[in-house]
Amino acid sequence: MENIRKAKPEDLSRIAEIMVFNYRLNFYPIFKSDSYYFIDLGVPQIMEEYRPFIENMWVYDDGAVKGFVHAENSEVKKLFVEPILHGNGIGAELLEYAVKNCGANFLWALEKNERAIKFYERHGFCLTSERKPEEDTTEYLVHMKR
């Protein structure tokens, strides 16, 4: 976990870029909202939205920021890796860091995001029977705990 460090304000543009790419790749096919994914969801907007949370964010940085985790109050709130680097262990390292160093032991995942659910299950998280609506959508989030 030598490549994981506390996020700094100057990381926000990279964090936002990683998040925007992942949202478009993983969630646009489910929600199909052109106005949100191609107008409202942009790097400048995400940078400002996440600026207040920088104290609870860590990045994977081996010379370039390739992923990040936002963990707060025992919850993994966000975990994203540059899409072209999926499968290289970066997400696993970030998740392990959040569990060990932030006490992260639960999260909410989009029910239709089967790939993410399988990833979390491989890393010790289990689905609970709890689910809740994703705000302003017809989709659901599922609760996962360690």
N, C-alpha and C positions, 0 to 999 in steps of 0.2 A: 504494500500500500504506500510505497515511497512516492508514487506519482500523484497521490491525492493530497490536496491542500485546500485551505479555506479560500472561498471565493472572494474576490476583490471587486470593487466597483468597475474597474477597467475590464473585467471579464464579462460584464453584462451583455455586450454586443454579441459575443461568441455564444453565451448561454442562450440568448434570445434566438440566434440563428439556428442552433441545434434544435431548440424547441419548435420553431416554426417549421423546419423541415420534417420533423417527426410528426407533428400534428397533421400536416398535409398528407404525408405518406400513410399514416396509420388511422387517422380519424376522418379525413375527408371522404373516403369510400363508405363510411358508415353514415355520416350526417349529411353529406352532399350539399353543403351550404356554401355556394360560391361567394356570397357577400361576406360571410365570416372568414373563410379560409383564404380568400384572395384580395380582400379589401381591408377588413378590420384586423386581421392577424398579420402583423408586420413586425420586423425587428425593432423599430423605434417604440411601438406600443408595448411590446413585451418587455423591453428594457425598463421602461418606466413602471410597468405593473410589478416587476420583480425587484426593483431597487430596494423597497422596504424589507425584503426577505433575505438580503445578501448575507446577513449574519448567520443564517441557518442553511447556508449552501456551501457545498464543497465541489471542487472540480477535479477531474482527472487531467493532469497536465504533464506530459512527457516531452515538453518543448512546444507543444500546441495543446490547447484545451480541446479535448475530444469527447467529453461527457460531463454531466453534473448530476448531483443529487441534492434535493431540498428535503431535509428531515427536521421535524419540529414536534415537540410534545409527544415523543415516542412513535410518530407517524412518518412514513415515507410519503411525502406529498407529491414529489415529482422525481423521476429518474429517467434521464434520456441520454443516449449516446448518438454521436454522429451516425446517421443511417448506413453509410458505406462501411462503417467499422463494426456493425453488429456481428456478434459471434466471436469476437476477439478477446473476451474476458473483461472488458472495461466495465460493463454494467454490473457484472458479478463482483468486481472489486469495489465499485462504488456502493453497492448494496451491503456488502460485508462491512465496509467502513461505517455505514449508517447504523447497522445493527450493533457493532462492537463499540463505537465511539459516541453514538447519539442515543443509544437505547431504543432504536427503532424496532418495533415489534408488531406493527400493523399498517395496513394501507387499504385504499379503495382503488379498484381497477374497473375499467369499463368492461361490462359483462361480455360484449362481443369482441373484445381484444384478447382472443384466445392465446396468441403468441406471448403476450405479457403475462397472462395468468400462468401459463406453463413455465415461463422463466422464473416467476416468483415461487412456484411450487418446487422447482428444482433446487431452490435456495432456502427451503425450510418454511415457507409460508403455506398455509392451508386455507382453503375456502371455508367460510362459515356460512350459516344459513341466512345471514343478514344481507340485505340489498336495499338500495335506495335509488330514487330517480335522479338522473343527471339533470341538473338545473336547466330549465328552459328547453328540454328535449323530451322525447318519448323513450329514451334509452335508460338503462339502469347501470349502477355501479355495484360491484360485489365487494364484500368485506373479506379481507384476508389477514390472518394472524399467524404469528410464530408460536 
